[in-house]
Amino acid sequence: MADSALPAPGTIGGAIDVTPHHKAPGTFLETLHSWVVTVDHKKLGIMYVLYALVFLLVGGVEALCIRIQLGRPENHFLSPEVYNRFFTMHGTTMVFLMGMPMLVGFMNYLVPLMIGARDMAFPRLNAFSFWMTAFGGLMLYYSFIGGSGLYAAGNAPDVGWFAYAPLTARAFSPGHSTDYWTVSLLVSGVGTIGAAVNVIATVFCMRCKGMTMMRLPLFAWLSVVTSALILMAIPPLTAAQVMLMIDRYLGGHFFDTLAGGSALMWMHFFWIFGHPEVYILVMPAFAVANEVIPVFSRKPIFGYPAMVAASVGIAFVSLGVWAHHMFTVGMTSVGNAFFALSTMIVGIPTGIKIFNWLATMWGGKIRFATPMLYMTAFLFQFLMAGLTGIMLSVAPWNWQLHNSYFVVAHFHYVLVGAILFALMGGICYWYPKVTGRMLDEKLGKWGFWLLVIGFHMTFDFMHIPGLLGMPRQIYTYEAGRGWDTWNLIVSIGAFVQAAAVLLFAYNLLVSYFRGEVAGNDPWDAWTLEWATSSPPPEYNFVADPVVTSRRPLWDMKHPEDPDWKYE
């Protein structure tokens, strides 16, 4: 939509300023200093996302090394010690240093703009949260420096991203590798909790006039739900890590079974965090889909109240499903039945969401621009991930496939097929707002199709060696077990995905300098972030907006089709 077609300032309660506001560029050092000391939620959101993209590349390199090692039997590309460290660092990186910062970056940038606020509720806490998160990641990767022999690849953690006891006891992990894992995640966890508190306070206390809770964009709603889950899930992990440090250095015996402790207690504490963590990561993917699908379908979201209720329901039920990771540890039949049932129940609100997205698309004038392509793939792949999740909720089936590559394929279907695809689609969607430039559509579609092909080559075929009995977390395997060809295909697919991610990064960089000027509202959208200039000024809006519906910008541009009739 051209700038001239946008309404004049003041249309929504005198609130919208559509004129661009750009300061004259300073020296490099002045620019760097302004970013380092900033408390502007938009700059912090960009730094979170860039931080996450850097660690996406780092974690991707680790994944490629793992796949080279497993691409053929009896390979010696990595030593067992280095393989364990790469395996641990890959999982930790993708969950804590890519996924979490990425979702916090989206929430940081978009929530104040969507609710008509000038900034987050606590700007200095916001900056503190980012730098704590960044410091935690740098501390973790500092562990690679130094060391030799047994400590090849430095003191990088080597106990898996789940750090099961007693592997973490000093008898089995005598160096400082486990300490780096523990302390770095404690530090980054402080930053994540601070960000969650800030998002909740911002949404509840800083909404513009007329922005009731049932007029909130669904992105803001899911940001609140995600933040609430963070506040409930991170503390159990923090408590377990503190107990682990007491065991290692102060003579505690929380997880020492020979002294009356319990290794299973670590598993309970970790998975009380670990399974809600999946929903902490996937909720922002849902949030992106809730904004992108209606805009490119030219229809309001189907069943707004049901979508809100389903989001809250998923969060609530997700807190009671953690022990489906523990069907093989010897729980009672009652315990197994409870966690099998709760895992199946979480599929109900999730299914509501999928049907509502499909109903939004049904009969719409769908435009398959790059963001919508990513959302379409997200819908299909998340459905497939949900179906294999329901299969694994059945305790006898889970017993057979526990710790096999079938499980690895399942959760990568969620983490890559759903979360990464949705977040990449979100970056494509909001890139014009952040930079004022459009991404190259041709490069965007090439990158998308490469990622789709690579993803399905990798994770579709990864299910098969899992069904054939290939265990996860092994550094090599013997020939003749029927896994050879499948692992080769999986490894080739990983490199296709790597090419797609590099093309995506290239598109982001080149379009920033050469991309077509976007204008303020290139997608003809309807939420408030598109009502201000691209990129937005530091203060977001000249005056506080006043809204009367769930789609204020749409009502302003299309008075013949008001949003009130969809409420």
C-alpha positions in Angstrom: 0.0 0.0 0.0 1.5 3.3 -1.0 2.3 6.0 1.6 -0.2 8.4 -0.1 -3.0 5.9 0.5 -2.5 5.9 4.3 -4.8 8.1 6.4 -3.7 11.4 7.6 -2.3 11.7 11.2 -5.0 11.9 13.8 -7.5 9.5 12.3 -7.3 7.1 15.3 -7.7 9.5 18.1 -5.0 11.8 16.7 -2.5 9.0 17.4 -1.0 7.9 14.1 2.1 9.6 12.7 2.9 8.2 9.3 5.7 10.5 8.4 9.2 8.9 8.5 11.5 10.0 11.3 15.2 9.3 10.7 18.1 10.8 12.5 21.2 11.8 10.6 23.7 8.9 10.8 26.6 9.3 13.2 30.0 7.7 13.2 30.4 4.0 13.6 31.4 4.3 17.2 28.4 6.6 18.0 26.1 4.1 16.3 27.6 1.2 18.2 27.3 3.1 21.5 23.7 3.9 20.8 22.8 0.2 20.3 24.9 -0.9 23.4 23.2 1.5 25.8 19.7 1.5 24.2 16.5 0.9 26.2 14.3 1.2 23.0 12.3 -2.0 22.8 12.6 -2.0 19.0 16.4 -2.0 19.0 16.5 -4.6 21.8 14.0 -6.8 19.8 16.3 -6.5 16.7 19.4 -7.5 18.8 17.5 -10.5 20.2 16.6 -11.7 16.8 20.1 -11.1 15.3 21.6 -12.9 18.4 19.3 -15.8 17.7 20.2 -15.9 14.0 23.9 -16.0 14.8 23.4 -19.0 17.1 21.1 -20.6 14.5 24.1 -20.6 12.2 26.5 -21.8 15.0 24.1 -24.6 16.1 23.6 -25.5 12.4 27.3 -26.0 11.9 27.3 -28.3 14.9 24.4 -30.2 13.4 26.2 -30.6 10.1 29.2 -32.0 11.9 27.0 -34.5 13.7 25.4 -35.5 10.4 28.8 -35.9 8.7 29.7 -38.3 11.5 26.5 -40.3 11.1 26.4 -40.1 7.3 28.1 -43.5 7.0 28.8 -46.3 9.4 32.0 -46.6 11.4 33.0 -43.1 10.6 35.8 -41.2 12.5 35.1 -37.6 11.4 34.5 -36.7 15.1 36.0 -38.5 18.1 33.5 -39.8 20.7 34.4 -37.0 23.1 34.0 -34.2 20.6 30.8 -35.8 19.3 29.3 -35.7 22.8 30.3 -32.0 23.1 28.8 -31.1 19.7 25.7 -33.1 20.5 25.2 -31.3 23.8 26.0 -27.8 22.5 23.8 -28.2 19.5 20.7 -29.0 21.6 21.5 -26.4 24.2 22.1 -23.8 21.5 19.0 -24.4 19.5 16.7 -24.4 22.6 18.2 -21.7 24.8 20.3 -19.5 22.5 18.3 -19.6 19.3 14.6 -20.4 20.1 14.2 -18.5 23.4 15.9 -15.2 22.2 14.1 -15.3 18.9 10.7 -15.5 20.5 11.6 -12.8 23.1 12.9 -10.6 20.2 9.6 -10.9 18.4 7.6 -10.0 21.5 9.9 -7.1 22.4 9.6 -5.5 19.0 6.0 -6.1 18.3 3.9 -6.1 21.5 4.3 -2.3 22.4 3.5 -1.4 18.7 0.5 -3.7 18.6 -1.1 -2.3 21.8 -0.4 1.3 21.0 2.3 1.8 23.7 5.5 3.9 23.6 7.8 1.2 25.0 7.9 -1.8 27.3 6.7 -1.2 30.9 10.2 -1.5 32.3 12.7 -0.3 29.6 15.9 -0.7 31.8 14.8 -4.2 32.9 14.3 -4.9 29.2 17.9 -4.0 28.4 19.2 -5.8 31.5 17.3 -9.0 30.3 18.9 -8.9 26.9 22.5 -8.5 28.2 22.0 -11.2 30.7 20.8 -13.5 27.9 23.7 -12.5 25.7 26.2 -13.0 28.6 24.8 -16.5 29.3 25.4 -17.5 25.6 28.9 -16.1 25.5 29.8 -17.8 28.7 28.5 -21.2 27.3 30.7 -20.9 24.2 33.7 -19.7 26.2 33.8 -23.3 27.3 35.3 -24.3 23.9 38.5 -22.4 24.7 41.5 -24.5 25.9 41.8 -28.1 26.9 43.1 -31.2 25.1 43.0 -35.0 25.3 39.9 -36.0 27.4 38.9 -32.4 27.3 39.1 -32.0 23.5 37.1 -29.0 22.3 37.9 -27.3 25.6 35.5 -27.7 28.5 32.4 -27.6 26.3 29.5 -29.5 28.0 29.2 -33.2 27.1 26.3 -34.5 29.1 23.4 -33.8 26.7 21.2 -30.7 26.7 19.2 -32.5 29.4 22.2 -33.2 31.6 20.8 -36.4 33.3 22.1 -37.3 36.7 24.4 -39.1 37.5 26.3 -38.1 34.3 26.6 -34.7 35.9 28.2 -35.9 39.1 31.9 -35.0 39.6 32.8 -38.7 39.4 31.6 -38.8 35.8 32.1 -35.2 34.8 35.3 -34.2 36.6 36.1 -31.0 34.6 34.2 -27.8 34.4 32.1 -28.7 31.4 28.9 -29.3 33.4 29.6 -26.1 35.4 29.7 -24.0 32.2 26.3 -25.5 31.2 24.7 -24.9 34.6 26.0 -21.4 35.2 25.4 -20.1 31.7 21.8 -21.3 31.7 21.2 -19.8 35.1 22.4 -16.5 33.9 20.4 -16.6 30.6 17.4 -17.8 32.6 17.5 -14.6 34.7 17.2 -12.6 31.4 14.4 -14.7 30.1 12.4 -14.3 33.4 12.9 -10.6 33.3 11.6 -10.4 29.7 8.5 -12.5 30.6 7.7 -10.1 33.6 8.1 -7.2 31.2 5.8 -8.5 28.6 3.0 -9.3 31.0 3.3 -5.9 32.7 3.3 -4.2 29.3 0.2 -5.9 28.0 -1.9 -5.6 31.2 -0.8 -2.0 32.1 0.0 -0.1 28.9 -2.7 -0.9 26.4 -4.0 2.2 24.5 -7.5 3.5 25.0 -10.2 1.1 23.7 -7.8 -1.9 23.6 -9.7 -4.3 25.8 -8.3 -7.8 26.4 -10.8 -9.2 23.8 -9.5 -6.6 21.2 -5.9 -7.6 21.7 -4.1 -8.9 18.6 -3.7 -12.6 19.1 0.0 -12.1 18.9 -0.2 -10.1 22.1 -2.5 -12.7 23.8 -0.1 -15.5 23.0 2.9 -13.4 24.2 1.2 -13.1 27.6 0.5 -16.9 27.7 4.1 -17.7 26.7 5.4 -15.3 29.3 3.3 -16.9 32.0 4.6 -20.3 31.0 8.2 -19.0 31.2 7.5 -17.8 34.8 6.2 -21.3 35.7 8.7 -23.4 33.8 12.1 -21.7 34.3 12.1 -21.9 38.2 12.1 -25.7 38.4 15.1 -25.9 36.0 16.8 -23.2 38.1 16.1 -25.1 41.3 17.5 -28.3 39.8 20.7 -26.5 38.6 21.2 -25.0 42.0 20.9 -28.4 43.6 23.3 -29.8 41.0 25.9 -27.2 42.0 25.4 -28.0 45.6 25.9 -31.7 44.8 29.1 -31.0 42.9 30.8 -28.5 45.2 29.1 -28.4 48.7 28.7 -32.1 49.4 25.0 -32.3 48.7 23.4 -35.6 47.7 20.2 -34.5 45.9 20.9 -36.7 42.9 23.4 -39.2 44.5 21.5 -42.5 44.6 24.2 -44.2 46.8 23.7 -41.5 49.5 19.9 -41.5 49.5 19.3 -39.1 46.6 17.4 -39.8 43.4 18.5 -39.5 39.8 14.8 -39.6 38.9 14.3 -36.4 40.8 16.5 -34.6 38.3 14.4 -36.1 35.4 11.2 -34.8 37.0 12.6 -31.3 37.7 14.1 -31.1 34.2 11.0 -32.3 32.3 8.7 -30.1 34.4 10.6 -27.4 32.6 11.4 -29.3 29.5 7.9 -30.0 28.1 6.3 -26.6 28.8 9.5 -25.3 27.1 8.2 -26.9 23.9 5.1 -24.8 24.2 7.1 -21.8 25.2 8.8 -22.1 21.8 5.8 -23.1 19.7 3.3 -20.5 21.1 5.2 -17.6 19.4 5.0 -19.7 16.2 1.2 -19.9 16.7 1.2 -16.1 17.4 2.9 -15.4 14.0 0.5 -17.7 12.2 -2.4 -15.8 13.9 -1.2 -12.5 12.3 0.1 -13.7 8.9 -2.6 -16.1 7.8 -5.6 -13.7 8.1 -3.7 -10.9 6.3 -2.8 -13.1 3.3 -6.2 -14.8 3.3 -8.0 -11.4 3.3 -10.3 -12.6 6.1 -10.4 -12.0 9.9 -9.2 -14.8 12.0 -11.9 -17.5 12.4 -13.1 -18.0 16.0 -11.1 -15.4 17.9 -12.5 -16.3 21.4 -11.9 -20.0 20.7 -8.3 -19.2 19.7 -7.7 -17.4 23.0 -9.3 -20.2 25.0 -7.3 -22.8 23.1 -4.0 -20.9 23.8 -4.8 -20.7 27.5 -5.9 -24.4 27.5 -2.7 -25.6 25.8 -0.6 -23.7 28.4 -2.6 -25.2 31.3 -2.5 -28.8 30.1 1.2 -28.6 29.1 2.1 -28.2 32.8 0.8 -31.7 33.4 2.4 -33.8 30.6 6.1 -33.8 31.5 6.5 -37.5 32.5 5.6 -38.8 29.1 9.4 -38.4 28.7 9.7 -41.0 31.5 7.5 -43.9 30.5 10.5 -46.3 30.7 11.8 -45.3 34.1 9.4 -47.6 36.0 6.4 -45.4 37.0 3.2 -47.1 38.2 0.5 -48.0 35.7 -1.6 -45.2 37.2 1.2 -42.7 36.5 1.7 -44.0 33.0 -2.1 -43.8 32.3 -2.3 -40.2 33.7 0.5 -38.8 31.6 -0.7 -40.7 28.5 -4.1 -39.2 28.9 -2.9 -35.7 29.6 -0.7 -35.9 26.5 -3.6 -36.9 24.4 -5.8 -34.1 25.9 -3.3 -31.4 24.8 -4.1 -32.3 21.2 -7.7 -31.0 21.6 -6.9 -27.3 22.0 -4.1 -27.7 19.5 -6.6 -29.2 17.0 -8.9 -26.3 17.5 -6.2 -24.0 16.4 -5.4 -25.9 13.3 -9.1 -26.0 12.3 -9.4 -22.3 12.9 -6.4 -21.5 10.7 -7.8 -23.7 8.0 -11.2 -22.1 8.3 -9.6 -18.6 8.1 -8.0 -19.7 4.8 -11.2 -21.4 3.5 -12.9 -19.2 0.9 -10.2 -16.5 1.3 -8.4 -14.6 -1.4 -5.1 -16.2 -0.6 -1.9 -14.6 -1.8 1.0 -16.9 -1.6 3.8 -14.4 -0.9 6.8 -15.8 0.9 5.4 -15.3 4.4 2.3 -17.2 3.5 4.3 -20.0 2.0 6.1 -20.5 5.3 2.7 -20.5 7.1 1.3 -23.1 4.8 4.3 -25.4 5.3 4.0 -24.7 9.1 0.4 -25.9 9.1 1.2 -29.2 7.3 4.4 -29.9 9.3 2.9 -29.1 12.6 0.0 -31.4 11.9 2.4 -34.2 11.1 4.4 -33.5 14.3 1.2 -33.6 16.3 0.2 -37.0 14.9 3.6 -38.6 15.8 3.3 -36.9 19.2 -0.1 -38.6 19.7 1.5 -41.9 18.7 4.3 -41.4 21.3 1.7 -40.6 24.0 0.7 -44.3 23.9 2.9 -45.8 26.6 3.5 -49.2 25.0 4.4 -47.6 21.7 6.6 -45.1 23.5 8.3 -47.9 25.4 9.4 -49.5 22.1 10.6 -46.2 20.5 11.9 -44.4 23.5 15.4 -42.9 22.9 15.3 -43.9 19.2 15.7 -41.7 16.2 11.9 -41.8 15.7 11.7 -39.5 18.8 14.5 -37.3 17.4 12.6 -36.9 14.1 9.3 -36.1 16.0 10.7 -33.3 18.1 12.6 -31.8 15.1 9.4 -31.8 13.2 8.1 -29.5 16.0 11.3 -27.4 16.4 12.2 -27.0 12.8 9.1 -27.9 10.8 6.7 -25.8 12.9 8.7 -23.3 15.0 11.6 -22.4 12.6 9.3 -22.2 9.6 6.8 -20.0 11.4 9.5 -17.7 12.7 11.2 -17.4 9.4 7.8 -16.5 7.9 7.4 -13.9 10.6 10.7 -12.4 9.8 9.7 -12.1 6.1 6.3 -10.6 7.2 7.7 -7.9 9.5 11.0 -7.3 7.8 9.5 -4.3 5.8 8.3 -2.7 9.1 11.7 -3.1 10.8 13.9 -2.0 7.9 11.7 0.0 5.5 12.7 -2.4 2.7 11.0 -5.4 1.1 12.8 -8.7 1.0 13.6 -10.0 -2.5 10.6 -12.2 -3.3 12.4 -14.5 -5.8 15.3 -15.2 -3.3 12.7 -15.7 -0.6 10.8 -18.4 -2.5 14.0 -20.1 -3.6 15.0 -20.2 0.1 11.6 -21.5 1.1 11.5 -24.4 -1.4 15.1 -25.4 -0.6 14.2 -25.5 3.1 11.1 -27.6 2.5 13.0 -30.1 0.4 15.9 -30.3 2.9 13.6 -30.5 5.8 11.6 -33.4 4.4 14.7 -35.3 3.2 16.1 -35.0 6.7 13.3 -35.6 9.1 10.8 -37.7 7.1 13.5 -40.3 6.5 14.9 -40.0 10.0 11.8 -41.8 11.3 12.7 -45.0 9.4 16.0 -45.9 11.1 14.2 -45.1 14.4 11.6 -47.6 13.6 14.4 -50.0 12.7 15.9 -49.6 16.1 18.6 -47.0 15.7 19.1 -45.4 19.2 19.7 -41.6 19.6 22.9 -40.2 21.1 25.2 -42.8 19.5 28.4 -41.6 17.9 28.7 -44.3 15.3 27.1 -47.6 14.2 28.0 -50.8 12.5 27.3 -51.5 8.8 24.6 -53.9 7.8 21.9 -52.9 10.3 19.7 -51.3 7.6 20.5 -47.8 8.7 23.2 -46.8 6.2 21.2 -45.5 3.3 18.7 -43.7 5.4 21.4 -41.9 7.4 23.1 -40.8 4.1 19.8 -39.3 2.9 19.3 -37.6 6.2 22.8 -36.1 6.1 22.3 -34.8 2.5 19.0 -33.2 3.5 20.8 -31.4 6.4 23.2 -29.8 3.9 20.2 -28.7 1.7 18.7 -27.1 4.8 22.0 -25.3 5.5 22.0 -23.9 1.9 18.4 -22.7 2.5 19.3 -20.9 5.7 22.4 -19.3 4.2 20.2 -18.1 1.3 17.7 -16.7 3.8 20.5 -14.8 5.6 21.9 -13.5 2.3 18.4 -12.2 1.4 18.1 -10.4 4.7 21.5 -8.7 4.2 21.2 -7.8 0.6 17.6 -6.6 0.8 18.6 -4.2 3.7 20.8 -2.3 1.3 19.1 -2.9 -2.1 15.5 -3.9 -1.4 12.5 -2.1 -2.7 11.2 0.7 -0.4 8.4 -0.9 1.5 6.2 2.0 2.6 4.3 1.9 5.9 1.8 -0.9 5.1 3.0 -3.1 2.2 0.7 -6.0 3.1 -2.5 -3.9 3.6 -2.7 -5.2 7.2 -4.8 -4.1 10.1 -2.9 -4.1 13.4 -1.4 -0.9 14.8 2.3 -1.6 14.1 1.5 -1.0 10.4 0.0 2.4 11.1 3.3 4.1 11.9 6.3 4.7 9.7 8.7 2.0 8.5 10.9 1.8 10.5 9.0 3.3 13.4 10.2 6.3 15.3 11.7 5.9 18.7 8.5 7.0 20.4 6.3 4.8 18.1 3.2 7.1 18.1 2.8 10.8 18.4 -0.1 10.4 20.7 -1.7 7.3 22.3 -4.0 5.5 19.7 -7.7 5.0 20.4 -9.2 1.8 18.9 -12.7 0.5 18.6 -12.3 -3.0 17.3 -9.8 -5.8 16.8 -8.7 -4.5 13.4 -8.3 -0.7 13.9 -6.2 0.0 10.9 -8.5 -2.0 8.6 -11.5 -0.1 9.9 -9.7 3.2 9.1 -8.8 2.1 5.6 -12.1 0.3 4.8 -15.0 2.0 6.5 -17.4 0.1 4.3 -16.3 -3.2 6.0 -16.0 -2.4 9.7 -14.5 -5.0 12.0 -17.3 -4.7 14.6 -19.4 -7.2 12.7 -16.7 -9.9 13.2 -16.6 -9.4 17.0 
